[in-house]
Amino acid sequence: MKIFKIYLFIIILHLCMRQEPVYAQSTKPQPDEKYKSLSSYRGDTSLYIIENFVTNQEFYKQKPISVLLNRMEVPVKYFLLGPDTDDLLYSTNISICAYSSSEIERKIKLKKEPALIVIYWTKPILSTKIYDLLKQKGRVWNKDLADFFGTQIIDHIGYVKYPVNK
């Protein structure tokens, strides 16, 4: 009887630990009725970014960051890596902005939203991989960085909320 209970326990444990296969979602472009072009925002780049990429983040979840980057009608002028782990060995996000650091500062002083978005990916990346790439290619956003980060799968998107509306 004791052996039967142990055997039953092992079977139950095995069933609880069994993993179902995980299938990647298609990365084919899908229509997004909520997306509005930059021109429809009459020069308000910040609102364009927040509405299309933060408010409408459900469209981008579980897709490669390249989908978002390819859709953006403005260039990335500023980026910041997010080492979000206590040991700083891994990076879990990247912040990007359509404004340079001096433009961001100017907008904040004028109490305007700079729309610095934070893109979190599903699996952390070793920080050393990122720093090696930055050493090779420089600390300016370029095609190599876009390609590297473009393969990461988006978990969710947020933005840095500056105290501009106070």
C-alpha positions as CSV (number, residue, x, y, z in Angstrom):
1,M,0.0,0.0,0.0
2,K,2.9,2.3,0.8
3,I,4.5,1.7,-2.5
4,F,1.2,2.4,-4.3
5,K,0.9,5.8,-2.5
6,I,4.4,6.7,-3.5
7,Y,3.8,5.7,-7.1
8,L,0.5,7.7,-7.1
9,F,2.3,10.7,-5.7
10,I,5.0,10.5,-8.4
11,I,2.3,10.3,-11.1
12,I,0.5,13.3,-9.7
13,L,3.7,15.2,-9.4
14,H,4.6,14.4,-13.0
15,L,1.3,15.5,-14.3
16,C,1.6,18.8,-12.4
17,M,5.0,19.5,-13.8
18,R,4.2,18.5,-17.4
19,Q,4.7,21.4,-19.7
20,E,2.5,22.1,-22.7
21,P,4.3,23.1,-25.9
22,V,4.5,26.8,-26.5
23,Y,4.0,28.0,-30.0
24,A,5.3,31.4,-31.3
25,Q,2.7,33.7,-32.6
26,S,2.9,34.7,-36.2
27,T,5.0,37.8,-36.8
28,K,3.2,38.6,-40.1
29,P,1.9,42.2,-40.2
30,Q,-1.6,42.3,-39.0
31,P,-4.0,45.2,-39.5
32,D,-4.2,47.6,-36.7
33,E,-7.3,49.8,-37.0
34,K,-6.3,51.9,-33.9
35,Y,-3.0,53.1,-35.5
36,K,-3.1,56.7,-36.7
37,S,-0.3,58.3,-38.8
38,L,1.9,61.0,-37.5
39,S,0.4,63.5,-39.8
40,S,-3.0,63.1,-38.2
41,Y,-1.5,64.4,-34.9
42,R,-0.6,67.8,-36.4
43,G,2.9,67.9,-35.1
44,D,2.3,66.4,-31.7
45,T,4.9,63.7,-31.8
46,S,4.5,62.9,-28.1
47,L,0.8,62.2,-28.4
48,Y,1.4,60.2,-31.5
49,I,3.9,58.0,-29.7
50,I,1.8,57.6,-26.5
51,E,-1.5,56.8,-28.3
52,N,-0.1,54.5,-30.9
53,F,2.5,52.6,-28.9
54,V,1.5,52.8,-25.2
55,T,-2.3,53.1,-25.2
56,N,-2.4,50.6,-28.2
57,Q,0.2,48.3,-26.7
58,E,-2.1,45.2,-27.0
59,F,-1.3,45.1,-30.7
60,Y,2.4,44.8,-30.0
61,K,2.4,42.4,-27.2
62,Q,4.2,39.1,-28.0
63,K,5.6,40.5,-31.2
64,P,9.2,41.4,-31.9
65,I,10.2,44.9,-31.2
66,S,11.0,45.3,-34.9
67,V,7.3,45.5,-35.5
68,L,7.0,48.6,-33.4
69,L,10.3,50.1,-34.7
70,N,9.3,49.6,-38.3
71,R,6.0,51.3,-37.7
72,M,7.3,54.3,-35.9
73,E,7.3,57.3,-38.3
74,V,9.9,59.2,-36.3
75,P,13.5,58.2,-35.7
76,V,14.8,57.1,-32.4
77,K,17.1,59.9,-31.2
78,Y,17.6,58.8,-27.6
79,F,17.7,55.4,-25.9
80,L,18.5,54.1,-22.5
81,L,19.0,50.5,-21.4
82,G,17.1,49.1,-18.5
83,P,19.1,46.9,-16.2
84,D,16.2,46.0,-14.0
85,T,17.7,43.2,-12.0
86,D,19.4,43.7,-8.6
87,D,22.7,42.4,-9.8
88,L,22.6,44.4,-13.0
89,L,23.6,41.3,-15.0
90,Y,20.5,41.4,-17.1
91,S,18.5,44.0,-19.0
92,T,14.7,43.7,-19.2
93,N,13.8,46.8,-21.1
94,I,14.9,49.7,-23.3
95,S,13.6,53.2,-23.2
96,I,13.4,55.1,-26.5
97,C,12.4,58.6,-27.5
98,A,12.0,60.6,-30.7
99,Y,13.8,63.5,-29.0
100,S,17.4,64.0,-28.1
101,S,18.4,64.3,-24.4
102,S,18.6,68.1,-24.7
103,E,15.2,68.2,-26.4
104,I,13.8,66.0,-23.6
105,E,15.1,68.4,-21.0
106,R,13.7,71.4,-22.9
107,K,10.3,69.8,-23.2
108,I,10.2,69.0,-19.4
109,K,11.2,72.7,-18.6
110,L,8.3,73.8,-20.8
111,K,6.0,71.3,-19.0
112,K,5.5,69.3,-22.2
113,E,5.4,65.5,-22.5
114,P,8.6,64.1,-24.1
115,A,7.0,60.6,-24.5
116,L,10.0,58.5,-23.4
117,I,8.5,55.0,-23.9
118,V,9.8,51.9,-22.0
119,I,9.6,48.6,-23.9
120,Y,9.8,45.5,-21.7
121,W,10.7,42.2,-23.3
122,T,9.7,38.7,-22.3
123,K,13.2,37.4,-21.6
124,P,16.1,39.3,-19.9
125,I,19.2,39.8,-22.0
126,L,22.7,39.6,-20.6
127,S,23.9,43.1,-20.1
128,T,27.4,42.2,-21.3
129,K,26.0,41.4,-24.8
130,I,24.5,44.8,-25.0
131,Y,27.6,46.6,-23.7
132,D,29.8,44.7,-26.2
133,L,27.6,45.8,-29.1
134,L,27.7,49.4,-27.8
135,K,31.5,49.3,-27.6
136,Q,31.6,48.1,-31.2
137,K,29.0,50.3,-32.8
138,G,28.9,53.4,-30.5
139,R,26.2,54.8,-28.2
140,V,24.1,56.3,-30.9
141,W,21.0,54.5,-32.1
142,N,21.9,52.6,-35.4
143,K,20.7,49.8,-37.6
144,D,22.8,47.2,-35.6
145,L,21.1,48.2,-32.3
146,A,17.7,48.2,-34.0
147,D,18.4,44.7,-35.4
148,F,19.6,43.4,-32.1
149,F,16.7,44.8,-30.0
150,G,14.3,44.1,-32.8
151,T,14.4,40.4,-32.2
152,Q,13.3,40.8,-28.6
153,I,9.6,39.9,-27.9
154,I,7.5,42.6,-26.3
155,D,5.9,41.9,-23.0
156,H,4.4,45.3,-22.4
157,I,5.0,49.0,-23.0
158,G,5.0,51.9,-20.6
159,Y,6.3,55.4,-20.5
160,V,8.2,57.7,-18.2
161,K,5.6,60.0,-16.6
162,Y,7.2,63.3,-16.1
163,P,5.5,65.9,-13.8
164,V,4.5,68.0,-16.8
165,N,0.8,68.4,-16.1
166,K,1.1,69.9,-12.7
